Amino acid sequence: AKKYLTYEERAKLATNPTASKLFNIMATKKTNLAVAVDLTRKQEVLNLADSIGSEICVLKTHVDIIDDYDQDFVHQLEQIASKHNFLIFEDRKFADIGNTVKYQFESGVYHISKWAHMVTIHGVAGPAIIDGFRDSIKQTGAGLLLLAQMSSKGSLCVGEYTNQMIEMGKQNSDAVMGFICQERLESMSDNFVLMTPGIQFNSKGDSMGQQYNTPDYVVKEKGTDVIIVGRGIYQNSEPKSEAIKYKQAAWAAYESRLN
Ligand code: 5IU
């Protein structure tokens, strides 16, 4: 059976500074819960962030879905993040050539490189996409998350593609902090953080291809590190107490796999 290390031990092995920071936050706050806040008004996102901030290690955004996005939104979110000690994850899923993603990361309306602690990247363009991020993250220490697998039905990120994404991560382990995946594979070394979306207690999926598993299944049976929960929390009538339930389930799964 696989021997699992603690998050404290993983923080020391991490090769990217944000990976190390995240493992330390998880260990300190005793939470491996990330929440995907896919709400479309800035005040709704900020209110939820402040109310669940103490329970989470990461808050995942899609800033391009916020109707009234402005710089003040980012400013306020950063204050809430530092008050509660969580990291901000912009799930941008960059996929173009290096030169274009550099502009998409640094410029435009959102200036993502200025505030995101981590961003997601597809590998279809090949490993040179990572070069588009190097100038910025050299200064900020931000981490890249490679999409090794997806939660949606019929995903093409499987098999040899997944293996190539892991290889891409290993070749760039200064910039890459980990993988978005559905399982821990033998080749995923302990310096990387494994984050898993597609988590909900009370649903198996939605009408648009999303597929759900439980915190216990992915953390204990499949060996990933951080659960990412969206609608299971932000659509609940009591988001804070629901967040606590997901946090407790995911943390119990982590503790039980250590034994
Ligand atoms: N997300 C997935 N699956 C993936 C990847 C990202 O669901 O494979 I990569 C995102 C989409 C959404 C969140 O922002 O994670 C999951 O939200 P729900 O828990 O509401 O399904």
py3Dmol code that shows the C-alpha trace and the ligand (Angstrom):
import py3Dmol

protein = """\
ATOM      1  CA  ALA A   1       0.000   0.000   0.000  1.00  0.00           C
ATOM      2  CA  LYS A   2       1.079   3.576  -0.680  1.00  0.00           C
ATOM      3  CA  LYS A   3       2.735   5.376   2.221  1.00  0.00           C
ATOM      4  CA  TYR A   4       1.236   8.849   2.581  1.00  0.00           C
ATOM      5  CA  LEU A   5       3.259  11.742   3.982  1.00  0.00           C
ATOM      6  CA  THR A   6       1.756  14.515   6.110  1.00  0.00           C
ATOM      7  CA  TYR A   7       1.112  17.943   4.618  1.00  0.00           C
ATOM      8  CA  GLU A   8       3.864  19.336   6.893  1.00  0.00           C
ATOM      9  CA  GLU A   9       6.330  16.892   5.302  1.00  0.00           C
ATOM     10  CA  ARG A  10       5.044  17.723   1.822  1.00  0.00           C
ATOM     11  CA  ALA A  11       5.583  21.468   2.492  1.00  0.00           C
ATOM     12  CA  LYS A  12       9.305  20.744   2.896  1.00  0.00           C
ATOM     13  CA  LEU A  13       9.462  18.698  -0.324  1.00  0.00           C
ATOM     14  CA  ALA A  14       7.566  21.242  -2.428  1.00  0.00           C
ATOM     15  CA  THR A  15       9.584  22.739  -5.278  1.00  0.00           C
ATOM     16  CA  ASN A  16       7.276  25.693  -5.933  1.00  0.00           C
ATOM     17  CA  PRO A  17       6.912  28.347  -3.190  1.00  0.00           C
ATOM     18  CA  THR A  18       3.103  28.482  -3.424  1.00  0.00           C
ATOM     19  CA  ALA A  19       2.856  24.706  -3.095  1.00  0.00           C
ATOM     20  CA  SER A  20       4.890  24.938   0.095  1.00  0.00           C
ATOM     21  CA  LYS A  21       2.758  27.812   1.374  1.00  0.00           C
ATOM     22  CA  LEU A  22      -0.457  25.919   0.634  1.00  0.00           C
ATOM     23  CA  PHE A  23       0.677  22.724   2.404  1.00  0.00           C
ATOM     24  CA  ASN A  24       1.575  24.846   5.434  1.00  0.00           C
ATOM     25  CA  ILE A  25      -1.804  26.614   5.437  1.00  0.00           C
ATOM     26  CA  MET A  26      -3.564  23.243   5.208  1.00  0.00           C
ATOM     27  CA  ALA A  27      -1.573  21.896   8.149  1.00  0.00           C
ATOM     28  CA  THR A  28      -2.041  25.028  10.262  1.00  0.00           C
ATOM     29  CA  LYS A  29      -5.772  25.526   9.628  1.00  0.00           C
ATOM     30  CA  LYS A  30      -6.457  21.783   9.417  1.00  0.00           C
ATOM     31  CA  THR A  31      -8.382  22.141   6.199  1.00  0.00           C
ATOM     32  CA  ASN A  32      -7.966  20.651   2.728  1.00  0.00           C
ATOM     33  CA  LEU A  33     -11.156  22.274   1.461  1.00  0.00           C
ATOM     34  CA  ALA A  34     -11.111  24.649  -1.516  1.00  0.00           C
ATOM     35  CA  VAL A  35     -14.341  26.355  -2.482  1.00  0.00           C
ATOM     36  CA  ALA A  36     -15.247  27.259  -6.069  1.00  0.00           C
ATOM     37  CA  VAL A  37     -17.277  30.452  -5.824  1.00  0.00           C
ATOM     38  CA  ASP A  38     -18.976  30.626  -9.215  1.00  0.00           C
ATOM     39  CA  LEU A  39     -21.251  33.550  -8.356  1.00  0.00           C
ATOM     40  CA  THR A  40     -21.760  36.450 -10.735  1.00  0.00           C
ATOM     41  CA  ARG A  41     -21.975  39.536  -8.469  1.00  0.00           C
ATOM     42  CA  LYS A  42     -18.876  40.789  -6.739  1.00  0.00           C
ATOM     43  CA  GLN A  43     -20.602  41.407  -3.406  1.00  0.00           C
ATOM     44  CA  GLU A  44     -21.973  37.838  -3.363  1.00  0.00           C
ATOM     45  CA  VAL A  45     -18.467  36.451  -3.891  1.00  0.00           C
ATOM     46  CA  LEU A  46     -16.969  38.714  -1.207  1.00  0.00           C
ATOM     47  CA  ASN A  47     -19.705  37.943   1.345  1.00  0.00           C
ATOM     48  CA  LEU A  48     -19.283  34.202   0.884  1.00  0.00           C
ATOM     49  CA  ALA A  49     -15.479  34.486   0.997  1.00  0.00           C
ATOM     50  CA  ASP A  50     -15.633  36.314   4.312  1.00  0.00           C
ATOM     51  CA  SER A  51     -18.175  33.955   5.816  1.00  0.00           C
ATOM     52  CA  ILE A  52     -16.388  30.685   4.908  1.00  0.00           C
ATOM     53  CA  GLY A  53     -12.812  32.043   4.907  1.00  0.00           C
ATOM     54  CA  SER A  54     -11.888  30.428   8.232  1.00  0.00           C
ATOM     55  CA  GLU A  55     -12.811  26.958   6.886  1.00  0.00           C
ATOM     56  CA  ILE A  56     -10.876  26.914   3.591  1.00  0.00           C
ATOM     57  CA  CYS A  57      -7.289  26.760   2.322  1.00  0.00           C
ATOM     58  CA  VAL A  58      -8.109  28.079  -1.162  1.00  0.00           C
ATOM     59  CA  LEU A  59     -10.843  30.138  -2.812  1.00  0.00           C
ATOM     60  CA  LYS A  60     -11.275  29.388  -6.514  1.00  0.00           C
ATOM     61  CA  THR A  61     -12.577  32.127  -8.807  1.00  0.00           C
ATOM     62  CA  HIS A  62     -13.688  32.553 -12.411  1.00  0.00           C
ATOM     63  CA  VAL A  63     -13.333  36.339 -12.554  1.00  0.00           C
ATOM     64  CA  ASP A  64     -14.637  36.491 -16.119  1.00  0.00           C
ATOM     65  CA  ILE A  65     -18.146  35.490 -14.930  1.00  0.00           C
ATOM     66  CA  ILE A  66     -18.511  38.433 -12.528  1.00  0.00           C
ATOM     67  CA  ASP A  67     -20.926  40.962 -14.057  1.00  0.00           C
ATOM     68  CA  ASP A  68     -19.673  43.950 -12.063  1.00  0.00           C
ATOM     69  CA  TYR A  69     -15.970  43.025 -11.894  1.00  0.00           C
ATOM     70  CA  ASP A  70     -13.585  45.858 -11.068  1.00  0.00           C
ATOM     71  CA  GLN A  71     -10.205  46.380  -9.395  1.00  0.00           C
ATOM     72  CA  ASP A  72     -11.926  47.040  -6.081  1.00  0.00           C
ATOM     73  CA  PHE A  73     -13.250  43.473  -6.137  1.00  0.00           C
ATOM     74  CA  VAL A  74      -9.710  42.108  -6.258  1.00  0.00           C
ATOM     75  CA  HIS A  75      -8.539  44.555  -3.616  1.00  0.00           C
ATOM     76  CA  GLN A  76     -11.289  43.469  -1.212  1.00  0.00           C
ATOM     77  CA  LEU A  77     -10.807  39.768  -1.966  1.00  0.00           C
ATOM     78  CA  GLU A  78      -7.081  40.097  -1.185  1.00  0.00           C
ATOM     79  CA  GLN A  79      -7.909  41.657   2.179  1.00  0.00           C
ATOM     80  CA  ILE A  80     -10.333  38.857   3.031  1.00  0.00           C
ATOM     81  CA  ALA A  81      -7.751  36.266   1.936  1.00  0.00           C
ATOM     82  CA  SER A  82      -5.072  37.698   4.177  1.00  0.00           C
ATOM     83  CA  LYS A  83      -7.497  38.110   7.105  1.00  0.00           C
ATOM     84  CA  HIS A  84      -8.442  34.395   6.928  1.00  0.00           C
ATOM     85  CA  ASN A  85      -5.132  33.048   5.576  1.00  0.00           C
ATOM     86  CA  PHE A  86      -6.324  31.400   2.364  1.00  0.00           C
ATOM     87  CA  LEU A  87      -4.926  31.533  -1.198  1.00  0.00           C
ATOM     88  CA  ILE A  88      -6.675  32.803  -4.337  1.00  0.00           C
ATOM     89  CA  PHE A  89      -6.909  30.413  -7.283  1.00  0.00           C
ATOM     90  CA  GLU A  90      -8.056  31.832 -10.642  1.00  0.00           C
ATOM     91  CA  ASP A  91      -9.251  28.859 -12.691  1.00  0.00           C
ATOM     92  CA  ARG A  92      -8.463  30.518 -16.040  1.00  0.00           C
ATOM     93  CA  LYS A  93      -7.478  27.329 -17.931  1.00  0.00           C
ATOM     94  CA  PHE A  94      -4.905  29.002 -20.163  1.00  0.00           C
ATOM     95  CA  ALA A  95      -4.344  27.018 -23.368  1.00  0.00           C
ATOM     96  CA  ASP A  96      -2.679  29.186 -26.063  1.00  0.00           C
ATOM     97  CA  ILE A  97       0.939  29.607 -27.177  1.00  0.00           C
ATOM     98  CA  GLY A  98       3.424  31.068 -24.685  1.00  0.00           C
ATOM     99  CA  ASN A  99       3.422  34.567 -26.157  1.00  0.00           C
ATOM    100  CA  THR A 100      -0.374  34.851 -26.036  1.00  0.00           C
ATOM    101  CA  VAL A 101      -0.874  33.420 -22.554  1.00  0.00           C
ATOM    102  CA  LYS A 102       1.707  35.898 -21.283  1.00  0.00           C
ATOM    103  CA  TYR A 103      -0.621  38.731 -22.356  1.00  0.00           C
ATOM    104  CA  GLN A 104      -3.719  36.920 -21.102  1.00  0.00           C
ATOM    105  CA  PHE A 105      -2.051  36.455 -17.710  1.00  0.00           C
ATOM    106  CA  GLU A 106      -0.614  39.949 -17.295  1.00  0.00           C
ATOM    107  CA  SER A 107      -2.863  42.295 -19.297  1.00  0.00           C
ATOM    108  CA  GLY A 108      -6.466  42.925 -20.295  1.00  0.00           C
ATOM    109  CA  VAL A 109      -9.243  43.726 -17.834  1.00  0.00           C
ATOM    110  CA  TYR A 110      -8.180  41.316 -15.104  1.00  0.00           C
ATOM    111  CA  HIS A 111      -4.370  41.519 -14.728  1.00  0.00           C
ATOM    112  CA  ILE A 112      -4.489  38.030 -13.235  1.00  0.00           C
ATOM    113  CA  SER A 113      -0.725  37.869 -12.606  1.00  0.00           C
ATOM    114  CA  LYS A 114      -1.050  40.706 -10.083  1.00  0.00           C
ATOM    115  CA  TRP A 115      -3.326  38.891  -7.651  1.00  0.00           C
ATOM    116  CA  ALA A 116      -3.760  35.143  -8.342  1.00  0.00           C
ATOM    117  CA  HIS A 117      -1.641  32.840  -6.185  1.00  0.00           C
ATOM    118  CA  MET A 118      -2.301  30.009  -8.658  1.00  0.00           C
ATOM    119  CA  VAL A 119      -3.809  29.466 -12.119  1.00  0.00           C
ATOM    120  CA  THR A 120      -4.773  26.447 -14.243  1.00  0.00           C
ATOM    121  CA  ILE A 121      -3.170  25.494 -17.559  1.00  0.00           C
ATOM    122  CA  HIS A 122      -4.098  23.066 -20.326  1.00  0.00           C
ATOM    123  CA  GLY A 123      -1.246  21.215 -22.016  1.00  0.00           C
ATOM    124  CA  VAL A 124      -2.609  20.965 -25.562  1.00  0.00           C
ATOM    125  CA  ALA A 125      -0.177  23.628 -26.814  1.00  0.00           C
ATOM    126  CA  GLY A 126       2.840  21.741 -25.449  1.00  0.00           C
ATOM    127  CA  PRO A 127       5.282  22.505 -22.624  1.00  0.00           C
ATOM    128  CA  ALA A 128       6.409  25.901 -23.980  1.00  0.00           C
ATOM    129  CA  ILE A 129       3.122  27.387 -22.710  1.00  0.00           C
ATOM    130  CA  ILE A 130       4.862  27.487 -19.321  1.00  0.00           C
ATOM    131  CA  ASP A 131       7.427  29.973 -20.666  1.00  0.00           C
ATOM    132  CA  GLY A 132       4.623  32.535 -20.980  1.00  0.00           C
ATOM    133  CA  PHE A 133       4.325  32.622 -17.183  1.00  0.00           C
ATOM    134  CA  ARG A 134       7.999  32.655 -16.214  1.00  0.00           C
ATOM    135  CA  ASP A 135       8.651  36.428 -16.059  1.00  0.00           C
ATOM    136  CA  SER A 136       5.692  37.044 -13.766  1.00  0.00           C
ATOM    137  CA  ILE A 137       5.979  34.119 -11.446  1.00  0.00           C
ATOM    138  CA  LYS A 138       9.697  34.647 -10.985  1.00  0.00           C
ATOM    139  CA  GLN A 139       8.676  37.826  -9.172  1.00  0.00           C
ATOM    140  CA  THR A 140       5.570  36.625  -7.333  1.00  0.00           C
ATOM    141  CA  GLY A 141       6.288  32.932  -6.689  1.00  0.00           C
ATOM    142  CA  ALA A 142       2.808  32.025  -7.977  1.00  0.00           C
ATOM    143  CA  GLY A 143       2.103  28.402  -8.862  1.00  0.00           C
ATOM    144  CA  LEU A 144       0.824  26.738 -12.026  1.00  0.00           C
ATOM    145  CA  LEU A 145      -1.687  23.887 -11.825  1.00  0.00           C
ATOM    146  CA  LEU A 146      -1.620  21.515 -14.798  1.00  0.00           C
ATOM    147  CA  LEU A 147      -4.901  19.943 -15.897  1.00  0.00           C
ATOM    148  CA  ALA A 148      -4.011  16.245 -15.847  1.00  0.00           C
ATOM    149  CA  GLN A 149      -7.602  14.971 -15.667  1.00  0.00           C
ATOM    150  CA  MET A 150     -11.077  16.538 -15.662  1.00  0.00           C
ATOM    151  CA  SER A 151     -14.244  15.626 -13.785  1.00  0.00           C
ATOM    152  CA  SER A 152     -16.594  15.922 -16.753  1.00  0.00           C
ATOM    153  CA  LYS A 153     -18.075  13.037 -18.691  1.00  0.00           C
ATOM    154  CA  GLY A 154     -16.110  12.067 -21.826  1.00  0.00           C
ATOM    155  CA  SER A 155     -13.060  14.155 -20.893  1.00  0.00           C
ATOM    156  CA  LEU A 156     -10.178  13.774 -23.354  1.00  0.00           C
ATOM    157  CA  CYS A 157      -7.575  14.395 -20.635  1.00  0.00           C
ATOM    158  CA  VAL A 158      -6.900  10.689 -20.054  1.00  0.00           C
ATOM    159  CA  GLY A 159      -4.257   8.016 -20.585  1.00  0.00           C
ATOM    160  CA  GLU A 160      -1.163   9.129 -22.447  1.00  0.00           C
ATOM    161  CA  TYR A 161      -2.263  12.792 -22.292  1.00  0.00           C
ATOM    162  CA  THR A 162      -2.393  12.565 -18.494  1.00  0.00           C
ATOM    163  CA  ASN A 163       1.061  10.943 -18.416  1.00  0.00           C
ATOM    164  CA  GLN A 164       2.473  13.734 -20.589  1.00  0.00           C
ATOM    165  CA  MET A 165       0.996  16.375 -18.250  1.00  0.00           C
ATOM    166  CA  ILE A 166       2.718  14.740 -15.285  1.00  0.00           C
ATOM    167  CA  GLU A 167       5.981  14.706 -17.246  1.00  0.00           C
ATOM    168  CA  MET A 168       5.472  18.413 -18.107  1.00  0.00           C
ATOM    169  CA  GLY A 169       5.050  19.141 -14.398  1.00  0.00           C
ATOM    170  CA  LYS A 170       8.194  17.259 -13.444  1.00  0.00           C
ATOM    171  CA  GLN A 171      10.254  19.058 -16.104  1.00  0.00           C
ATOM    172  CA  ASN A 172       9.041  22.418 -14.736  1.00  0.00           C
ATOM    173  CA  SER A 173       8.750  21.744 -11.032  1.00  0.00           C
ATOM    174  CA  ASP A 174       9.862  25.255 -10.053  1.00  0.00           C
ATOM    175  CA  ALA A 175       6.835  26.828 -11.778  1.00  0.00           C
ATOM    176  CA  VAL A 176       4.344  23.980 -11.449  1.00  0.00           C
ATOM    177  CA  MET A 177       2.806  23.540  -7.988  1.00  0.00           C
ATOM    178  CA  GLY A 178       0.618  20.561  -8.774  1.00  0.00           C
ATOM    179  CA  PHE A 179      -2.148  18.957 -10.785  1.00  0.00           C
ATOM    180  CA  ILE A 180      -5.890  19.084 -11.148  1.00  0.00           C
ATOM    181  CA  CYS A 181      -6.765  15.407 -11.229  1.00  0.00           C
ATOM    182  CA  GLN A 182      -9.217  12.768 -10.106  1.00  0.00           C
ATOM    183  CA  GLU A 183      -6.702  10.333  -8.630  1.00  0.00           C
ATOM    184  CA  ARG A 184      -3.158  10.094  -7.426  1.00  0.00           C
ATOM    185  CA  LEU A 185      -1.044   8.248  -9.981  1.00  0.00           C
ATOM    186  CA  GLU A 186       2.234   6.513  -9.086  1.00  0.00           C
ATOM    187  CA  SER A 187       4.214   9.052 -11.136  1.00  0.00           C
ATOM    188  CA  MET A 188       2.852  12.095  -9.216  1.00  0.00           C
ATOM    189  CA  SER A 189       5.636  12.877  -6.757  1.00  0.00           C
ATOM    190  CA  ASP A 190       5.116  14.257  -3.241  1.00  0.00           C
ATOM    191  CA  ASN A 191       6.309  17.772  -4.081  1.00  0.00           C
ATOM    192  CA  PHE A 192       3.058  18.398  -6.009  1.00  0.00           C
ATOM    193  CA  VAL A 193      -0.380  19.340  -4.636  1.00  0.00           C
ATOM    194  CA  LEU A 194      -3.229  17.270  -6.103  1.00  0.00           C
ATOM    195  CA  MET A 195      -6.531  19.138  -6.297  1.00  0.00           C
ATOM    196  CA  THR A 196      -9.847  17.524  -7.225  1.00  0.00           C
ATOM    197  CA  PRO A 197     -13.053  19.203  -8.462  1.00  0.00           C
ATOM    198  CA  GLY A 198     -16.323  17.335  -8.964  1.00  0.00           C
ATOM    199  CA  ILE A 199     -17.181  16.888  -5.266  1.00  0.00           C
ATOM    200  CA  GLN A 200     -20.663  16.880  -3.768  1.00  0.00           C
ATOM    201  CA  PHE A 201     -22.434  14.903  -1.036  1.00  0.00           C
ATOM    202  CA  ASN A 202     -25.962  15.025  -2.379  1.00  0.00           C
ATOM    203  CA  SER A 203     -25.640  14.676  -6.155  1.00  0.00           C
ATOM    204  CA  LYS A 204     -24.030  12.325  -8.684  1.00  0.00           C
ATOM    205  CA  GLY A 205     -23.810  14.951 -11.421  1.00  0.00           C
ATOM    206  CA  ASP A 206     -25.572  17.739 -13.308  1.00  0.00           C
ATOM    207  CA  SER A 207     -27.295  18.016 -16.699  1.00  0.00           C
ATOM    208  CA  MET A 208     -24.122  19.367 -18.365  1.00  0.00           C
ATOM    209  CA  GLY A 209     -21.685  16.499 -17.872  1.00  0.00           C
ATOM    210  CA  GLN A 210     -20.335  17.232 -14.392  1.00  0.00           C
ATOM    211  CA  GLN A 211     -19.686  14.074 -12.339  1.00  0.00           C
ATOM    212  CA  TYR A 212     -19.445  14.079  -8.529  1.00  0.00           C
ATOM    213  CA  ASN A 213     -17.601  11.988  -5.962  1.00  0.00           C
ATOM    214  CA  THR A 214     -17.445  12.307  -2.171  1.00  0.00           C
ATOM    215  CA  PRO A 215     -14.550  13.822  -0.175  1.00  0.00           C
ATOM    216  CA  ASP A 216     -13.794  10.434   1.395  1.00  0.00           C
ATOM    217  CA  TYR A 217     -13.617   8.691  -1.990  1.00  0.00           C
ATOM    218  CA  VAL A 218     -11.146  11.078  -3.617  1.00  0.00           C
ATOM    219  CA  VAL A 219      -8.916  11.761  -0.595  1.00  0.00           C
ATOM    220  CA  LYS A 220      -8.855   8.313   1.021  1.00  0.00           C
ATOM    221  CA  GLU A 221      -9.495   5.913  -1.883  1.00  0.00           C
ATOM    222  CA  LYS A 222      -7.956   7.956  -4.715  1.00  0.00           C
ATOM    223  CA  GLY A 223      -5.231   9.735  -2.756  1.00  0.00           C
ATOM    224  CA  THR A 224      -5.652  13.375  -3.817  1.00  0.00           C
ATOM    225  CA  ASP A 225      -4.987  16.261  -1.412  1.00  0.00           C
ATOM    226  CA  VAL A 226      -7.490  19.094  -1.787  1.00  0.00           C
ATOM    227  CA  ILE A 227     -11.206  18.855  -2.573  1.00  0.00           C
ATOM    228  CA  ILE A 228     -12.777  21.639  -4.649  1.00  0.00           C
ATOM    229  CA  VAL A 229     -16.468  22.142  -3.887  1.00  0.00           C
ATOM    230  CA  GLY A 230     -18.700  24.594  -5.749  1.00  0.00           C
ATOM    231  CA  ARG A 231     -22.483  24.298  -5.840  1.00  0.00           C
ATOM    232  CA  GLY A 232     -22.491  21.827  -2.949  1.00  0.00           C
ATOM    233  CA  ILE A 233     -21.572  24.805  -0.748  1.00  0.00           C
ATOM    234  CA  TYR A 234     -22.509  28.097  -2.406  1.00  0.00           C
ATOM    235  CA  GLN A 235     -25.990  26.916  -3.414  1.00  0.00           C
ATOM    236  CA  ASN A 236     -26.737  25.515   0.056  1.00  0.00           C
ATOM    237  CA  SER A 237     -29.053  27.614   2.224  1.00  0.00           C
ATOM    238  CA  GLU A 238     -26.437  27.443   5.039  1.00  0.00           C
ATOM    239  CA  PRO A 239     -23.117  27.700   3.181  1.00  0.00           C
ATOM    240  CA  LYS A 240     -20.975  28.110   6.287  1.00  0.00           C
ATOM    241  CA  SER A 241     -22.227  25.052   8.139  1.00  0.00           C
ATOM    242  CA  GLU A 242     -22.157  23.059   4.899  1.00  0.00           C
ATOM    243  CA  ALA A 243     -18.533  24.140   4.331  1.00  0.00           C
ATOM    244  CA  ILE A 244     -17.699  22.835   7.807  1.00  0.00           C
ATOM    245  CA  LYS A 245     -19.186  19.431   6.895  1.00  0.00           C
ATOM    246  CA  TYR A 246     -17.058  19.182   3.731  1.00  0.00           C
ATOM    247  CA  LYS A 247     -13.999  20.368   5.638  1.00  0.00           C
ATOM    248  CA  GLN A 248     -14.466  17.768   8.361  1.00  0.00           C
ATOM    249  CA  ALA A 249     -15.083  14.945   5.873  1.00  0.00           C
ATOM    250  CA  ALA A 250     -12.022  15.781   3.776  1.00  0.00           C
ATOM    251  CA  TRP A 251      -9.789  16.211   6.816  1.00  0.00           C
ATOM    252  CA  ALA A 252     -10.953  12.932   8.363  1.00  0.00           C
ATOM    253  CA  ALA A 253     -10.175  11.197   5.046  1.00  0.00           C
ATOM    254  CA  TYR A 254      -6.669  12.728   5.058  1.00  0.00           C
ATOM    255  CA  GLU A 255      -6.014  11.666   8.659  1.00  0.00           C
ATOM    256  CA  SER A 256      -7.284   8.159   8.128  1.00  0.00           C
ATOM    257  CA  ARG A 257      -5.037   7.556   5.115  1.00  0.00           C
ATOM    258  CA  LEU A 258      -1.960   8.374   7.238  1.00  0.00           C
ATOM    259  CA  ASN A 259      -2.555   5.318   9.415  1.00  0.00           C
TER     260      ASN A 259
END
"""
ligand_1 = """\
21
5IU
N -13.820 22.324 -12.622
C -14.521 21.137 -12.672
N -13.954 20.033 -13.231
C -12.704 20.037 -13.763
C -11.985 21.253 -13.710
C -12.550 22.372 -13.138
O -15.644 21.060 -12.195
O -12.223 18.994 -14.217
I -10.128 21.310 -14.457
C -14.351 23.539 -12.007
C -15.637 24.062 -12.584
C -16.277 24.713 -11.408
C -15.838 23.872 -10.217
O -15.742 26.021 -11.232
O -14.608 23.287 -10.610
C -16.809 22.768 -9.817
O -18.043 23.332 -9.456
P -19.292 22.461 -8.917
O -18.809 21.829 -7.603
O -20.347 23.477 -8.718
O -19.621 21.436 -9.949
"""
view = py3Dmol.view(width=600, height=400)
view.addModel(protein, "pdb")
view.setStyle({"model": 0}, {"cartoon": {"style": "trace"}})
view.addModel(ligand_1, "xyz")
view.setStyle({"model": 1}, {"stick": {}})
view.zoomTo()
view.show()
